């Protein structure tokens, strides 16, 4: 037989595991034989599941074959250490507490074994103490030994969790309407001696209650907060809003004794949040013990009874002051004749209240006067003094003691003097100086007994008649004037008397009037109302032919003035016809336009002179209207002024003429004297003239251009042919010679 080697395969297992299947490997089979071609040997070992770590023989036995000689070779079963997992147990504690005891958990023991079969590993960590911050700290293992185990170490973790802080809102109190107080928080639960400094972000306390919230309680809530080593729990507080204090003050009041009490008022101070009296649920009321009959003095006004949801009340008393009533004590007017004793004085009262009378006066006033038996006629004050009373103040009204004359007065004649056409004011003093009566007697009226023959008497606008009266009071006479007839001078008179309040003086007396003659100013009239028409450079024209001079008391005139008093122009002239009078001399001032006539002469000659004043002016006048005034003077006075307008019928403006032109067709200065195609102000002046004649001559005297209209324009040609350059003589006649121009114009080519 052929040799066949049967070799037991080596095997391994971990301690405590069941033996693996034992297998055999062959070498030497021929002809595609295999294990099935033989009776295989068996493999066995002494190792069991509980065999310790080590090497154990795998023994082959048996086996046979007809074709092979079987050679048996043993193998080895190797028992290796089992893997024992040692895990450091995870631990947890709260920040600030002591570390818990470390421990190890095992997995992987076999055969019912436990930690007693090993030398346990050492525990290292955690590196933390009670001060360590929240976080994870490793727990590690090392150094364990065992015969049948190899160690698989797994670290553990000490987890430090946040400690819990209780944040409690502190209770607060505020009055309604006040600003919300600052909320505060009390903390419990700090460890390691820590304070709020360990909190990264402090919690905040808030409340729905504020300065506008009504009285009540409102929770104070706590929220937020952040800390490395702490979590927060919250406890709410209470904000208690109490009633604000509202001061209700009774308004001080005044009244007069005997009057009803005034309406009692209350003012408030202390409202908040824009509140006013409308928020007071029950309005307080003001009361006082004073009545209509209460005497003068001070009485308390008491406030009570107010209620409000958000306010408590503080009450402030007011004062009702009852002032004394005013009692008017009036001295009754009295009268007596001059020389008689004073009558008894009496007093009338007005102002008693509560049905009272003079009987309630504590001390009645007394009446007195300074008039004596010898006091002159007149009025004397009856004065009151000395009254006192608890409920009345005294207002004194004086009375009048009238001392009148006991007999009729008399009057006497007096004289006045005035100028003609003036008036005379008759005064109280003038009449009083001629009034004879008892001492102190006064004139009450002037009574007219007859009228003047050559004049009138007037009081204001009233023409007085016989029997009329003019009042006098306190030494002043109503307006009384004498007016002489116009232009009258000489004597006059009227009769008068007086009334003193008791008697009319008799017999009556005369006012003897002397009127002195006074010179009257002359009067001018009848000057023409229509304007005088005048064209410049015309012959002189009379200003007026109708002026009349009137002077009722003088037939002589000393001077006159005729003045151009509106729009005086250079060249204006006023002149007198020299044949009027040899006595009247004239001087004309062309700077003022005044013609002065001097020399004493008759009114008639001056009237002829005024109607022989001639006006003229030159062609340069450029105004359309003037005014000429007349005035004359006698020995004392100047007359009124009369005027006549002078209408200038045309203006003859002076022309500015060019002395050369350039007729070359360039549309610049091509014609002379003016170009109608452009807006030339000189051409506008020319249009003021109704008649225009322009002639131009050459140096030999030949007429080369002629025109008789305002549209004249010479183009420097004669018969369509250009004239040579050089000077040409021109003449211009305007309005039939009222203006004339002559000069030289040069053609430039």
Secondary structure, DSSP 8 states (H G I E B T S, - for coil): -EEEEEEE--EEEETTS------EEEE---TT--GGGSB--EEEES--TT--SEEEEEEEE--B-SSEEEEEE-EEEEEE-EEEEEEE--EEEETTS------EEEE---TT--GGGEE--EEE-----TT--SEEEEEEEE--EESSEEEEEE-EEEEEE-EEEEEEE--EEEETTS------EEEE---TT--GGGEEE--EEEES--TTS-SEEEEEEEE--EESSEEEEEE-EEEEEE-EEEEEEE--EEEETTS------EEEE---TT--GGG-SB--EEEES--TT--SEEEEEEEE--B-SSEEEEEE-EEEEEE-EEEEEEE--EEEETTS------EEEE---TT--GGG-SB--EEE----TT--SEEEEEEEE--B-SSEEEEEE-EEEEEE-SS--EE--EEEEEETT-EEE--HHHHHTTEE-STT----EEEE-S--SSEEEEETTEE--TT-EEEEETTEE---EEEE-TT--EEEEEEEEEE-SS-B-SS-EEEEEEEE------EEE---SS-EEE-TTS--EES-S--EEE-TT--EEEEEEEEEEES--TT-EEEE-TTS-SS-EEEEETTTTEEEEEEEEEHHHHHHHHTTEEEE--TT---SEEEEEEEEE-SS-B---EEEEEEE----------SEE--SSSSSS-SEE--TTS--HHHHHHTT-S-EEEEEE-TTS-EEEEE-STT-EE-SEETTEE--SEEEEEEEEETTTTEEEEEEEEE--
